[in-house]
């Protein structure tokens, strides 16, 4: 009986203890909440500083090594951080002049051709070749090649080595560079604008609601834009080819070759004859121009003389 009476009291005591414990927990949570929040913020800040987020990489460059930074119509221009560094696109022209014995020019030139042939037509091309005879006037030779730009320097050293092995020497060497960066960028921009223009005109022509004259004008504009697009593509392809393939001009000069001066006496007589002929021609020209006026002057003189004679006879 007493146990049954004490049971409600125990339940009430337990309930009071739970209420007090809950109040204590809430109070503790409210007191330490700012501290916990600051600790969480410090932890978050530490994580960000220790492992920064990776930056967005720039757009991949195109075939020629530059990124497409020209905005399309209606798009916002790229920021300064998004603009890629433009790689200079330069067309190089190398010149070599070798002085050799006349009898070895052909052999050295053939070895240079073999050196080019080993690279293959994709890396070395022959654009021009000339070889003279055995006389002093036409003993020289010339060779023009196009070599991959990355191999041009090494190929030039090979040319010099072959000439030295053939008993020759390098008389002259030159390098000329032409920067085509601005022209290529302009051509690329022109191509993009013409492509967009053709697309817009084509859509306008397909969805036209005007008369026949407007359709004809749109077709004419499309044809003109297409011609400009093809011209820009051709120019860009040519410039890319010049950048990719460097020009190499090789000349072979016979050692000791000098212009033929001939016999000095014969040259002197020739100069006298040419000078006399020129003088005679000038005299004939002067006489031809002055002869009519001389005839007119002679007639006037005879007429005046006849008039004087008549007057003299009349006075007598």
C-alpha contacts under 8 A as a table, 3 or more apart, distances in Angstrom:
res1	aa1	res2	aa2	distance
1	X	4	X	5.18
1	X	5	X	6.46
2	X	5	X	5.02
2	X	6	X	6.20
3	X	6	X	5.19
3	X	7	X	6.24
4	X	7	X	5.43
4	X	8	X	7.75
5	X	8	X	6.54
5	X	9	X	7.53
6	X	9	X	5.19
6	X	10	X	6.28
7	X	10	X	5.13
7	X	11	X	6.31
8	X	11	X	5.03
8	X	12	X	6.07
9	X	12	X	5.02
9	X	13	X	6.11
10	X	13	X	5.03
10	X	14	X	6.12
11	X	14	X	5.11
11	X	15	X	6.11
12	X	15	X	5.06
12	X	16	X	6.20
13	X	16	X	5.06
13	X	17	X	6.19
14	X	17	X	5.03
14	X	18	X	6.20
15	X	18	X	5.13
15	X	19	X	6.24
16	X	19	X	5.10
16	X	20	X	6.21
17	X	20	X	5.11
17	X	21	X	6.07
18	X	21	X	5.04
18	X	22	X	6.05
19	X	22	X	5.14
19	X	23	X	6.17
20	X	23	X	5.11
20	X	24	X	6.16
21	X	24	X	5.05
21	X	25	X	6.18
22	X	25	X	5.08
22	X	26	X	6.20
23	X	26	X	5.17
23	X	27	X	6.08
24	X	27	X	5.07
24	X	28	X	6.10
25	X	28	X	5.09
25	X	29	X	6.02
26	X	29	X	5.01
26	X	30	X	6.14
27	X	30	X	5.21
27	X	31	X	6.21
28	X	31	X	5.10
28	X	32	X	6.18
29	X	32	X	5.41
29	X	33	X	5.67
30	X	33	X	5.32
30	X	34	X	7.93
31	X	34	X	7.28
32	X	35	X	5.24
32	X	36	X	6.23
33	X	36	X	5.11
33	X	37	X	6.14
34	X	37	X	5.03
34	X	38	X	6.13
35	X	38	X	5.18
35	X	39	X	6.17
36	X	39	X	5.02
36	X	40	X	6.17
37	X	40	X	5.04
37	X	41	X	6.18
38	X	41	X	5.00
38	X	42	X	6.08
39	X	42	X	5.06
39	X	43	X	6.13
40	X	43	X	5.06
40	X	44	X	6.14
41	X	44	X	5.02
41	X	45	X	6.08
42	X	45	X	5.04
42	X	46	X	6.09
43	X	46	X	5.08
43	X	47	X	6.21
44	X	47	X	5.15
44	X	48	X	6.35
45	X	48	X	5.23
45	X	49	X	6.26
46	X	49	X	5.23
46	X	50	X	6.01
47	X	50	X	5.23
47	X	51	X	6.04
48	X	51	X	5.36
48	X	52	X	5.39
48	X	53	X	7.56
49	X	52	X	5.74
58	X	82	X	6.22
58	X	84	X	7.12
59	X	67	X	6.34
59	X	68	X	7.80
59	X	82	X	7.88
59	X	84	X	7.92
60	X	67	X	6.21
61	X	64	X	7.53
61	X	65	X	5.18
61	X	66	X	4.70
61	X	67	X	4.13
61	X	68	X	7.18
62	X	65	X	5.33
62	X	66	X	5.44
62	X	67	X	5.62
62	X	68	X	7.15
63	X	66	X	7.52
64	X	240	X	7.87
65	X	86	X	7.67
65	X	87	X	6.36
66	X	84	X	7.00
66	X	85	X	7.26
66	X	86	X	5.55
66	X	87	X	6.34
67	X	83	X	7.85
67	X	84	X	5.96
67	X	86	X	7.74
69	X	78	X	6.88
69	X	83	X	6.21
69	X	84	X	7.43
70	X	77	X	7.57
70	X	189	X	6.95
71	X	75	X	5.97
71	X	76	X	6.78
71	X	77	X	5.57
71	X	78	X	7.24
72	X	75	X	5.54
72	X	193	X	7.98
78	X	82	X	5.93
78	X	83	X	6.60
79	X	82	X	5.33
79	X	83	X	6.62
80	X	83	X	5.39
81	X	84	X	7.94
87	X	181	X	7.92
88	X	179	X	7.01
88	X	180	X	7.75
88	X	181	X	5.66
89	X	179	X	6.02
89	X	180	X	5.61
89	X	181	X	4.96
89	X	243	X	6.38
90	X	177	X	6.31
90	X	178	X	5.45
90	X	179	X	4.36
90	X	180	X	5.64
90	X	181	X	7.06
90	X	243	X	5.71
91	X	177	X	5.70
91	X	178	X	5.18
91	X	179	X	6.42
91	X	180	X	7.00
91	X	242	X	5.49
91	X	243	X	4.44
91	X	244	X	7.70
91	X	245	X	7.84
91	X	246	X	6.40
92	X	149	X	7.69
92	X	175	X	6.94
92	X	176	X	5.69
92	X	177	X	4.55
92	X	178	X	6.50
92	X	242	X	7.90
92	X	243	X	7.26
92	X	246	X	5.23
92	X	247	X	6.59
93	X	175	X	5.74
93	X	176	X	5.02
93	X	177	X	6.38
93	X	246	X	5.79
93	X	247	X	4.68
93	X	248	X	5.84
93	X	249	X	7.66
94	X	173	X	7.56
94	X	174	X	5.77
94	X	175	X	4.61
94	X	176	X	6.44
94	X	246	X	7.51
94	X	247	X	6.15
94	X	248	X	4.69
94	X	249	X	6.24
95	X	172	X	7.70
95	X	173	X	5.44
95	X	174	X	4.84
95	X	175	X	6.26
95	X	248	X	5.79
95	X	249	X	4.81
95	X	250	X	6.01
96	X	170	X	7.25
96	X	171	X	7.76
96	X	172	X	5.79
96	X	173	X	4.64
96	X	174	X	6.65
96	X	248	X	7.67
96	X	249	X	6.27
96	X	250	X	4.83
96	X	251	X	6.34
97	X	170	X	5.96
97	X	171	X	5.30
97	X	172	X	4.88
97	X	173	X	6.36
97	X	250	X	5.79
97	X	251	X	4.71
97	X	252	X	5.88
97	X	253	X	7.21
98	X	163	X	7.02
98	X	168	X	6.41
98	X	169	X	5.57
98	X	170	X	4.61
98	X	171	X	5.25
98	X	172	X	7.08
98	X	250	X	7.74
98	X	251	X	6.32
98	X	252	X	5.00
98	X	253	X	6.09
99	X	168	X	5.50
99	X	169	X	5.37
99	X	170	X	6.33
99	X	171	X	5.85
99	X	252	X	6.05
99	X	253	X	4.80
99	X	254	X	5.78
99	X	255	X	5.47
100	X	104	X	6.48
100	X	105	X	6.13
100	X	163	X	7.96
100	X	166	X	7.82
100	X	167	X	6.64
100	X	168	X	4.43
100	X	169	X	6.74
100	X	252	X	6.99
100	X	253	X	6.21
100	X	254	X	5.21
100	X	255	X	5.13
101	X	104	X	5.42
101	X	105	X	6.60
101	X	167	X	7.60
101	X	168	X	7.15
101	X	254	X	5.45
101	X	255	X	5.10
102	X	105	X	5.68
102	X	134	X	7.38
102	X	139	X	6.38
102	X	140	X	7.76
102	X	253	X	7.94
102	X	254	X	4.83
102	X	255	X	6.58
103	X	106	X	7.13
103	X	134	X	7.92
104	X	107	X	5.31
104	X	108	X	6.22
104	X	166	X	6.84
105	X	108	X	5.35
105	X	109	X	6.13
105	X	140	X	7.43
105	X	141	X	7.33
105	X	252	X	6.57
105	X	253	X	7.90
105	X	254	X	7.34
106	X	109	X	5.15
106	X	110	X	6.17
106	X	131	X	7.43
106	X	141	X	7.97
107	X	110	X	5.13
107	X	111	X	6.32
107	X	166	X	7.92
108	X	111	X	5.09
108	X	112	X	6.28
108	X	162	X	6.87
108	X	163	X	6.17
108	X	166	X	6.24
109	X	112	X	5.05
109	X	113	X	6.32
109	X	143	X	7.77
110	X	113	X	4.98
110	X	114	X	6.28
111	X	114	X	4.94
111	X	115	X	6.14
111	X	162	X	7.15
112	X	115	X	4.93
112	X	116	X	6.32
112	X	159	X	6.40
112	X	162	X	7.26
113	X	116	X	5.09
113	X	117	X	6.12
114	X	117	X	4.88
114	X	118	X	6.26
115	X	118	X	5.45
115	X	119	X	7.17
115	X	158	X	7.93
116	X	119	X	5.59
116	X	120	X	7.04
116	X	124	X	5.59
116	X	125	X	7.27
117	X	120	X	5.27
117	X	121	X	7.15
117	X	124	X	7.05
119	X	122	X	7.59
119	X	123	X	5.67
119	X	124	X	5.95
120	X	123	X	5.68
120	X	124	X	5.92
120	X	125	X	7.84
121	X	124	X	5.14
121	X	125	X	5.42
122	X	125	X	7.37
123	X	146	X	7.84
123	X	147	X	5.54
123	X	148	X	5.08
123	X	245	X	7.81
124	X	145	X	6.84
124	X	146	X	5.51
124	X	147	X	4.43
124	X	148	X	6.58
125	X	145	X	5.56
125	X	146	X	5.08
125	X	147	X	6.59
126	X	129	X	7.52
126	X	143	X	7.85
126	X	144	X	6.23
126	X	145	X	4.64
126	X	146	X	6.53
127	X	144	X	5.54
127	X	145	X	5.51
127	X	146	X	7.08
128	X	142	X	7.87
128	X	143	X	5.79
128	X	144	X	4.94
128	X	145	X	7.09
129	X	141	X	7.80
129	X	142	X	5.75
129	X	143	X	4.52
129	X	144	X	6.32
130	X	141	X	5.39
130	X	142	X	5.03
130	X	143	X	6.38
131	X	139	X	7.60
131	X	140	X	6.48
131	X	141	X	4.23
131	X	142	X	6.42
132	X	138	X	4.59
132	X	139	X	4.87
132	X	140	X	5.50
132	X	141	X	5.74
133	X	138	X	5.39
133	X	139	X	5.24
133	X	140	X	7.88
134	X	138	X	6.84
134	X	139	X	5.36
135	X	138	X	5.73
135	X	139	X	5.69
136	X	139	X	5.39
136	X	257	X	6.34
136	X	258	X	7.64
136	X	259	X	7.98
137	X	259	X	7.46
137	X	260	X	7.96
139	X	253	X	7.49
139	X	254	X	6.25
140	X	251	X	7.55
140	X	252	X	5.42
140	X	253	X	4.96
140	X	254	X	5.85
141	X	251	X	5.93
141	X	252	X	4.99
141	X	253	X	6.98
142	X	249	X	7.57
142	X	250	X	5.66
142	X	251	X	4.45
142	X	252	X	6.06
143	X	249	X	6.09
143	X	250	X	5.00
143	X	251	X	6.39
144	X	247	X	7.29
144	X	248	X	5.73
144	X	249	X	4.59
144	X	250	X	6.08
145	X	247	X	5.88
145	X	248	X	5.08
145	X	249	X	6.52
146	X	245	X	5.63
146	X	246	X	5.46
146	X	247	X	4.61
146	X	248	X	6.03
147	X	151	X	6.79
147	X	152	X	5.83
147	X	155	X	7.95
147	X	245	X	5.17
147	X	246	X	5.29
147	X	247	X	6.50
147	X	248	X	7.25
148	X	151	X	5.41
148	X	152	X	6.13
148	X	244	X	5.91
148	X	245	X	4.39
148	X	246	X	5.99
149	X	152	X	5.19
149	X	243	X	7.06
149	X	244	X	5.47
149	X	245	X	5.08
149	X	246	X	5.06
150	X	153	X	7.47
151	X	154	X	5.49
151	X	155	X	5.93
152	X	155	X	5.02
152	X	156	X	6.09
152	X	246	X	6.63
153	X	156	X	5.15
153	X	157	X	6.49
154	X	157	X	5.13
154	X	158	X	6.35
155	X	158	X	4.96
155	X	159	X	6.33
156	X	159	X	4.99
156	X	160	X	6.36
157	X	160	X	5.13
157	X	161	X	6.18
158	X	161	X	5.03
158	X	162	X	6.20
159	X	162	X	5.23
159	X	163	X	6.24
160	X	163	X	5.13
160	X	164	X	6.13
160	X	169	X	7.91
160	X	170	X	6.95
161	X	164	X	5.12
161	X	165	X	6.20
162	X	165	X	5.11
162	X	166	X	6.31
163	X	166	X	5.04
163	X	167	X	6.56
163	X	168	X	5.13
163	X	169	X	6.58
163	X	170	X	7.77
164	X	167	X	5.19
164	X	168	X	4.94
164	X	169	X	5.86
165	X	168	X	7.20
170	X	173	X	7.21
179	X	182	X	7.75
180	X	183	X	5.31
180	X	184	X	5.99
180	X	239	X	7.12
181	X	184	X	5.27
181	X	185	X	6.14
182	X	185	X	5.14
182	X	186	X	6.10
183	X	186	X	5.11
183	X	187	X	6.15
184	X	187	X	5.02
184	X	188	X	6.11
184	X	236	X	6.05
184	X	239	X	7.02
185	X	188	X	5.09
185	X	189	X	6.17
186	X	189	X	5.12
186	X	190	X	6.07
187	X	190	X	4.97
187	X	191	X	6.12
187	X	232	X	5.68
187	X	233	X	7.44
187	X	235	X	7.44
187	X	236	X	6.05
188	X	191	X	5.11
188	X	192	X	6.35
188	X	232	X	7.79
188	X	236	X	7.30
189	X	192	X	5.18
189	X	193	X	6.22
190	X	193	X	5.22
190	X	194	X	6.09
190	X	229	X	7.47
190	X	232	X	6.88
191	X	194	X	5.22
191	X	195	X	6.12
191	X	229	X	5.62
191	X	232	X	6.20
191	X	233	X	6.83
192	X	195	X	5.14
192	X	196	X	6.26
193	X	196	X	5.19
193	X	197	X	6.08
194	X	197	X	4.94
194	X	198	X	6.04
194	X	225	X	5.91
194	X	226	X	7.35
194	X	228	X	7.44
194	X	229	X	5.84
195	X	198	X	5.17
195	X	199	X	6.25
195	X	229	X	7.25
196	X	199	X	5.12
196	X	200	X	6.22
197	X	200	X	5.19
197	X	201	X	6.07
197	X	222	X	7.98
197	X	225	X	7.38
198	X	201	X	5.14
198	X	202	X	5.94
198	X	222	X	5.72
198	X	225	X	6.55
198	X	226	X	7.19
199	X	202	X	5.10
199	X	203	X	6.23
200	X	203	X	5.18
200	X	204	X	6.06
201	X	204	X	4.91
201	X	205	X	5.98
201	X	218	X	6.46
201	X	221	X	7.80
201	X	222	X	6.49
202	X	205	X	5.04
202	X	206	X	6.17
202	X	222	X	7.42
203	X	206	X	5.11
203	X	207	X	6.15
204	X	207	X	5.26
204	X	208	X	5.62
205	X	208	X	5.09
205	X	215	X	6.33
205	X	218	X	6.53
205	X	219	X	7.58
208	X	215	X	7.41
210	X	214	X	6.21
210	X	215	X	7.29
211	X	214	X	5.64
211	X	215	X	6.66
212	X	215	X	5.04
212	X	216	X	6.17
213	X	216	X	5.10
213	X	217	X	6.14
214	X	217	X	5.02
214	X	218	X	6.13
215	X	218	X	5.08
215	X	219	X	6.22
216	X	219	X	5.12
216	X	220	X	6.16
217	X	220	X	5.08
217	X	221	X	6.18
218	X	221	X	5.06
218	X	222	X	6.19
219	X	222	X	5.01
219	X	223	X	6.24
220	X	223	X	5.13
220	X	224	X	6.26
221	X	224	X	5.15
221	X	225	X	6.10
222	X	225	X	5.12
222	X	226	X	6.02
223	X	226	X	5.00
223	X	227	X	6.23
224	X	227	X	5.16
224	X	228	X	6.30
225	X	228	X	5.10
225	X	229	X	6.02
226	X	229	X	4.92
226	X	230	X	6.21
227	X	230	X	5.20
227	X	231	X	6.22
228	X	231	X	5.08
228	X	232	X	6.11
229	X	232	X	5.16
229	X	233	X	6.14
230	X	233	X	5.04
230	X	234	X	6.11
231	X	234	X	5.11
231	X	235	X	6.19
232	X	235	X	5.13
232	X	236	X	6.05
233	X	236	X	5.09
233	X	237	X	6.06
234	X	237	X	5.12
234	X	238	X	6.19
235	X	238	X	5.11
235	X	239	X	6.25
236	X	239	X	5.15
236	X	240	X	6.07
237	X	240	X	5.06
237	X	241	X	6.10
238	X	241	X	5.05
238	X	242	X	6.29
239	X	242	X	5.00
239	X	243	X	6.23
240	X	243	X	5.10
240	X	244	X	6.03
241	X	244	X	5.04
241	X	245	X	5.83
242	X	245	X	5.26
242	X	246	X	6.30
242	X	247	X	7.89
243	X	246	X	6.65
253	X	257	X	7.59
254	X	257	X	5.45
261	X	264	X	7.60
262	X	266	X	7.76
262	X	267	X	7.29
263	X	266	X	5.27
263	X	267	X	6.17
264	X	267	X	4.99
264	X	268	X	6.09
265	X	268	X	5.00
265	X	269	X	6.26
266	X	269	X	5.16
266	X	270	X	6.05
267	X	270	X	4.93
267	X	271	X	6.11
268	X	271	X	5.10
268	X	272	X	6.23
269	X	272	X	5.03
269	X	273	X	6.06
270	X	273	X	5.11
270	X	274	X	6.08
271	X	274	X	5.11
271	X	275	X	5.99
272	X	275	X	5.07
272	X	276	X	6.04
273	X	276	X	5.13
273	X	277	X	6.05
274	X	277	X	5.10
274	X	278	X	6.09
275	X	278	X	5.04
275	X	279	X	6.15
276	X	279	X	5.03
276	X	280	X	6.06
277	X	280	X	5.08
277	X	281	X	6.09
278	X	281	X	5.09
278	X	282	X	6.22
279	X	282	X	5.04
279	X	283	X	6.23
280	X	283	X	5.07
280	X	284	X	6.20
281	X	284	X	5.15
281	X	285	X	6.19
282	X	285	X	5.05
282	X	286	X	6.20
283	X	286	X	5.05
283	X	287	X	6.08
284	X	287	X	5.12
284	X	288	X	5.96
285	X	288	X	5.09
285	X	289	X	6.23
286	X	289	X	5.20
286	X	290	X	6.07
287	X	290	X	5.10
287	X	291	X	5.62
288	X	291	X	5.53
288	X	292	X	7.71
289	X	292	X	6.96
289	X	293	X	7.91
290	X	293	X	5.45
290	X	294	X	6.14
291	X	294	X	5.00
291	X	295	X	6.30
292	X	295	X	5.18
292	X	296	X	6.37
293	X	296	X	5.06
293	X	297	X	6.16
294	X	297	X	5.04
294	X	298	X	6.15
295	X	298	X	5.07
295	X	299	X	6.27
296	X	299	X	5.24
296	X	300	X	6.30
297	X	300	X	5.16
297	X	301	X	6.18
298	X	301	X	5.05
298	X	302	X	6.27
299	X	302	X	5.19
299	X	303	X	6.10
300	X	303	X	5.08
300	X	304	X	6.14
301	X	304	X	5.20
301	X	305	X	6.18
302	X	305	X	5.01
302	X	306	X	6.16
303	X	306	X	5.17
303	X	307	X	6.32
304	X	307	X	5.15
304	X	308	X	6.34
305	X	308	X	5.17
305	X	309	X	6.36
306	X	309	X	5.17
306	X	310	X	6.40
307	X	310	X	5.25
307	X	311	X	6.35
308	X	311	X	5.14
308	X	312	X	6.14
309	X	312	X	5.02
309	X	313	X	6.21
310	X	313	X	5.14
310	X	314	X	6.11
311	X	314	X	5.01
311	X	315	X	6.22
312	X	315	X	5.25
312	X	316	X	6.50
313	X	316	X	5.26
